[in-house]
Each structure stands twice: as C-alpha cells, then as structure tokens.
Amino acid sequence: MHVAHLSLTDFRSYASVELGLEPGVTALVGPNGQGKTNLVEALGYVATHSSHRVANDGPLVRQGASRAIVRCAVHRDDRRALVELEINPGRANRARLNRSPVSRPRDVIGLLRTVLFAPEDLALVKGDPSERRRFLDDLLVSRTPRFAGVRADYDRVLKQRGALLRTASQARRGARSGRRAESDTAFAAAGAGDVLSTLEVWDAHLARHGAELLRARLELIDALRPLVAGAYAALAPTSAPATLAYRSTLSTGGDGAEDEVPGERGSSDAQTLSTDLGKTLEERLRERLLEVRQTEIERGVTLIGPHRDDLILGLGELPARGYASHGESWSFALALRLAAYDLLRADGGDPVLILDDVFAELDTQRRRRLAEIVAPAEQVLITAAVDDDVPAELAGARFDVAEGSVRRVR
C-alpha cells in the first residue's frame, strides 16, 4: 500500500497544496512551523478520522475558512482508490470514494492504513490512560473498520447514560433535607423509580457494546504482547523486558474509579474476565453496573466500562509509567507503534509508515536501529527540521517545506 497523491484545501496552514508521492522513502524537510506535520497529519486523518495532535476538528480548518478538504489517492496491489474527506467543524463531515458520496464517513476507513510515530507518542507511556485506550481502539479500527461503529455506539450510550446520571444526581442533591432517610424518601418522590428503570435500559446497551469492545481489546493485547516485547528488545537490548497487561473495572474492587485502583499491573487474563463464574463479559458488566449504581447516582458519572480501563505497560516487574527512563519510555512508545505496524502488515499489505520529527528525539543507537527496522516498508514518510535528522539508511526522495510551499528537490 502507498499514497500516490495528497491534495489539501484549507487544511491547517494550507490554502491549497498538491503533493505527488511514490513508494519508498520520502523526507519532508524544513524549519519548524512551516507545515511539514500538517501534511502527514492529513494522511493520518484519512486513515483514522482523527488527528494525533488535537482532540477535535476545529483546528484542522484554516483560519477564515468554513471547511477543509483532504483528497488522497491510495494504491493497494492493483487497486486504486481516491478518498475525499470534507471536514466541517460543528457539523457532520462528509466523504467521497472515487468521487461518489458515501452514506457515512466511516465507510472509507480502512482504505488507507497508516502507522504514525510522533513526539506525542511519549504520552502512551507517561500520559493518562485515555492515551493508551485510544491507541488500542485506533488499532482495532485500522484492523477491523466495523469497530468504528462499535466505538461510536458505545460512546453514544455512555453520553446518554451519563446525562441521566447527572440528572439523577442533581435531583437527589436537590431533594436532600438533612438526614439520609429523608433524602431517600424525597428522591423517590422526585421520580427515582423512572430514573432507575431508564438506567436499566441504558445498562443493557452499555453492557452489550462495552463487552464487544472489551473482548476485542483483550484479544488485541494478546496479539500485541510478543510483538511489543520483540520490538522493545531490538530497540533497547540491555533493558528489562517489556510487558503488557490490561486493567479492567470488571476486576477491580470499590466503585471502579481509576484513582482508587492500585498502581501495580492489573490482570489481563481474557479467560478470567470472560468466564468468571461462568458468566459472559456482558453479564459481568451488568452486574458491576448494578453493584455501583448508588455511587454512580451520587457522583453523576458512569464508573464501570471500557472507558475507564487501562493498558498497563511494564518493564520487568515494574510499571513503565513512573519508573522508565526517558530513553526507555521512548523505546516503549516506538515498540508499541512497531508492533502495530507488524500486526497490520500480517493482516495483509504494508501500512504507510509516518515518522513525524521522531529521529531528532532519539540517540544515535536508537536512531540507527529504528531506521534499519522501517527501511524495508513499502512507503515511509519522514518529517525533519534539517537533513542531518534523516538517517543515511533512509535516503530517498526529498521535499523542502517552507512558507506554505512544498518543493521537490530530489
């Protein structure tokens, strides 16, 4: 798989740009702030419908414009596809495939698959659990595009259930008059029965979609585990081995709140979670939601489900977060991306590798090892501030990026 052409209209800093590409290595070189990352960010957006730099679409549209358009010509084996995304902040985005509209933008997910390395990847190791959940779910969607719908359904149910819990929490606080017994009586009089019956409906939806997402994450981690260990060993051969585990609100005590879960690595055993007392994941989710219902109503938030789980990264017996050195953290982040690349390649066809200003962050040893690993890929796109940041092993086509223009020089 490779990208043959990228066309942008009102995307980030570009009013308009056309970029012809080819298989092999391509380096985009220029000073910081000139638009190199904007180009590869656009390709990542085509692949995942999200940016690795911002949480919403607003910043992707050039200042003063109402929308942005990204067109991408993708070649895979003997097939060609022209994918077009129209980004409309605050409104529904639109998509076209080979110039014909598709009913939903997510219908074009999977036509381009990318693995993007960026300085932001350090957050996979040092950042919040949301970063690691996003890594897992984005990879799930890349491998099996239908999980974009599963994730969207889960998020929709979570939002609706959260709104109901906030309403119930506000009603309970408003009904309180001092003692607990009086508070509960007043809350019941205010319509608690309706709230609880409605919660049961949303519990069923949340458990169904959540179980599907959780099961897929557990299977994905099982597939990633040896690949991450191998990639990390290649990048940091003298370090303790890299390990992966999954911490679920199904296997924690208390109310399932993340800040009350111990920092040690949690259980990731899919069989334990899915066959506990002979129950399915869906049944277990419903049980846990019932167990914490009063706490959820008190706090007005959903405490159980994949949205509160975490991927635990370990080095030997220690968690990487808080214990790994800067170099070890970088190696772990790179190992996660390399494992994702290997997994996607095993599914059929090389994904496009994007290395966004990564080599400047690495020492000489890690730079050389990473270059050797990615060099055989069908297409590699590199951004760098100066030529010296591009390893000699990755010599190829080069474009200068400066002042809003992109010019091929080699």
N, C-alpha and C positions, 0 to 999 in steps of 0.2 A: 504494500500500500504506500502511495505517496501523493502529495499535493502537487498539482501541476500549475495551479494559478490561484492567487488570492487577490480579491478586489474589495476595497473598502470605500464606503461613502459615509461621511460624517461620523466616523468611528474614532473616539478619543481625539487625538490631535490632528487626524487626517480628514481634510475636506474630501479628498479623493486620492486613491493610490492604486496602482496596478503592479503586482509582483509576480513575475514568472519564476517558477521553481522547477527543480528536476531531482531525480533520485541522487543519493549520495549525500555528502556533507555540504551544507550552506551556512556561511557565517554572516551575520548582520553586525557590522562594526560601526561604532560611533560613540561620541561622548554621551554621558548620562543625561537623560531628559530630552533626548532627540526623537524618541518614538520607536526604538527597537522593540521594547517589550510590548508595545501596543500591537505590533504585527503578530507576534506569537500568541498574545492573549486572544486575538481574534480567532486564531485556529483552535485554541483550547475551548473557546466558547462554542464554536461549531460542533466540537466533539461532545461537550458535556452540558451545554446551555447554561453555563455559569462561568464566572471569572475566578482565577486564582488570587486576584488582588482585592476585589471588593465584593460585598455581600449582596448588593442589588444592582440593577441595570442602569440606574441614573447616570453614574459617572462614565459609562461607556459611550454616551451620545455627546458629540462635540458641542461645546458651548454655543448656544444660539440656534441649534438645530432641534427639530422635534423628534427625530428618529435617526437610527443608524442602520446601515445595510452592510452585511458581510456576505460575500459570494466566494465559494470555494470549489474548485474543480478537483475531484478526487479520482485517482486511478487505482483500481484494485484488480490484479490479474488482467483479464482482457475487458473488464467493465469500466465504464466511465460514468461519473455522476456529478452533476452541478447542483450544489446545495446552496440555497439562499435563505438567510435569516434577516427578518426585519425586526429590529429591537425598538419597542415602544414603551418607554418607562411610564408606569401608571396605567397602562392599557395592555391588552393581550398582544403578545408577539405573534408574528406570522412567519410561515415557512413555505418555501417552494422547492420542489425537486424536479430538476430538468425543466425548469421554467413553468411547471404546473403547480398550483396551490395544493397543499396537503391539509387535511382536516385539523391536525394538531401539530404544533412544532415538534413535539417529542417523537413524532413518527419518523423524523430524519436522524434521530440519534442512532449511532452505530455505523453510519455510512463512512464517517471519519473517526478513527480511533487514535488518540494521542496519549503519550505519557510525558508529562511536563515536569521538569526539575526546575526549581526556582529557590531563591533565598528564603522565601516564605515557608519552605518545607521544614525549616528548623522548628516551626511550631508543631509539627507532627510529634516531635519528641518532647519539647519543652512547654508546649501550649496546653490549652484546655481540652477536655475530652471531645468537645464538638469538632475539633480539627481532625481527630482520629476517626470519629464516626463518619465525617464527610469523606475521608479517604476511602473507607470501606464501601460506603454507599455509591460513591462515584465509580469505583471499580466494578461494583456489582452491575451498575447500569451500562458501563462500557462492555462488559462481557455478555450481559443479557438485557437488552434495551427495555424489555417489558417491566423491569424493576423501576423504571422511571414512573410508571403508573402506580406501582405498589407504594413507592415512597410518597408520591403525591396524595394517594388515598389516605395513607397513614397521617400525613401532615394535616390534611383537611379534617379528619376525625379528631386529631389532637387539638386543633384550634377550636372546633365546635365544643368539644368536651371541656376544654379549658374555660371557655366563655360561660358555660353552665356552672362550673365550679366557682368561678368568681362571683356570679350572681348569687349562688347559694351562700358563699362566704359572707358577702355583703348583707344578705338577708339575716343571717344568723347574728352578725355583729349588731345590726340594727334592732334585732328583737331582744337583745340581752337587757336585763333589768337588774342584774346583780348576781343572784345565785344560779348555779348550774341548772337545777331543776326548773326554775322559772324560765331560764334561757331556752332550754329544750322544748318546753311547752309552747313558748311564744314562737319558736322557729317552726314547730309543727303546725301551729295555727296559720303561719305565713305561707304555707304551701309546701312543706318539706316532702310530703308524700308525692307530689307531682315531680319534684326535683329528683327524688330517689328513683322513681320509675323511669324517668327520662335518662338518668345516669346508667341504669341497667342496659338500656338500648345502646348507648354510646360505649359502654364497657364491652359489649359483644362485638361491635365494629372495631374497636381499638384492639381487642384480643385477636381477632381474625387477621387484620392487616399486620399487626405487630408480630404475630407468630410467624407469618410468612417472611417478614423482613429479618427477624431474629434467626430463623433457621438458615436463611441464605448467608447471613453474616458468619455463622458458626462454620458452615461448610467452606466458605471463602477462606477463613483463617486457617482451617486445616490444610487447604491447598497452598496458602502463602507460607506457612511455617518453615518448611525445608528450603524454600526459595530465598526467604529473607536470611535465614541462617547462612546459606551458601554465599549470598552476595555480600553480607557483612564480613564474613571470614576473608573474602577476597580483598575487601577494602581495608580491613583492619585486622590483619592476621595475628597480631600479638594481643588483641583484646579478648576479654571474656566472651563466650558465645552469646549471640542474640537470640532472644526467645519472645514468643507472642503468647498472650493469654487474653481471655475475654471475661470481663466482669459485668454480670447482668444483675438487674434489680430483682430477677427471679431467685437469685441465690444469695441475696444479702438480707440481713435482719433489719429490724427497725422499720422505718417508713419508706425506705428505698431512696432517701435523699443522698445525692452524691457526696455532700460534705460530711456525711456520717459513715461513709464506707472506709474501712482501713486502707492505708496506702499500699499494703503489700499486694502482690499479684493475686488476682482472684481466679476462681475456677473457670476454665474454658471448655470443659468436657461437654461436648454436644449431647452425648448419650445420657449423661447425668441430668442435664436440663430437660431433655425431651422425654425421658422415661421415668422421671421421678414419681414413685408410687404408681407407675403405670399410666400416668396422665400425659396428655399431649401438651405441647407448648401453649396452645390456645387455651386449654383448660386451666393450666397453671397461671397464665396471665389473668384470667378472670378471677381466680381465687385470690391472687395477690392484690388486685384492684379492690376486691371486697374487703380484704384484711385492712387496708389503709384508707378506706373510704372516709371515715370520720376525720382523719388527719388531713386528707385532701380537701374536704369541705372547710376545715378550719383555715387552711393555708391558701385555698383557692387555686390549686395547681395540681396537675397530674404528676404523680410521683413514681409510677411504675410504667415501664415500657422501654423499647429500644432507644428512645430519645434521651434516656438518662444512663445508658450503658457506656462502657469504655473499653478500648483496646489497650491492654497493658503491655508495654514494651519493657523487656528485661535484658540485663547484661549479667549472665550467670544467675546468681540468686538475688540480685539487687534490681530494683526498678530503675530504668534508664533515666526517667524524669527525676531530677534532683541529685543523681549520682554520676551520670555520664559526663565526661569532659566535653569541651566544645568540639574537639575533633571526633570523639566517639559519637556525639549527637549528630554531627554532620554525616558520619558514616552510616548511622542507623537510618537517617532520613533518606539517604541515597539508596540504601539497601531496600527500603520499602518500595521506592519507585522502580528500581531494577527488578524486583520480584513481580511487581505489577506488569512490567514490560514482558517478562518471561511468561507470565500466565496468559496474557493476551496473545502473545506470539504462538503459544501452544494451542490456543483455540483456533488458529488459522490466520496467517498473514501477519507481517510485521506492522505494529502500530508506528506512527510517526513519533520519533523521539525529539523532544524540545528541551534544550538546556539554556535556560534564561539566566545569564550572568552568574553561572554556577562556578566556573573554574577560578574566578577571582577569589572565591571564598575558601578554596582548598589549598593545602600544602602540596609541595611538589610530588610527593609519593602518591597521595590520593588522586591528584590530577592525572597522573600517568595511568594509574590503574583504571580510573573511570573511562579515560579515553580509549584504552585498549578494549574495555568491555563493550562500549557503544559503537565503536568503529564499524563492525560488520552490519549494522542495521541498514535497512533499505533506504531510509531517509532520516537524516539528522539535521536539525536546525539549531544553530548556536547564536546567542547574542553575547557581545563582548564590548567593553569600552575601548580596548586597544588590541592590536594584532597579537601582542605577546600573551594575551589571556587565552588564545586559541591554541591548544596543543598541536605540535607538529604532526602527530598521528592523525589529526582530523583536518588535514589540508583539503581544500575543495573550492567550490565557488564562493565568491565574497561580494557583499554589497556594502557600500558606505551609506549610512543613515545620518542625515544632518539637516536641520532646519526644515523639517517637513517633507524632505525628498528622499527617495531611495534610488541609488545608482549602482549598477553592477560594474565592478572594476576587475573581476577575474572570473 
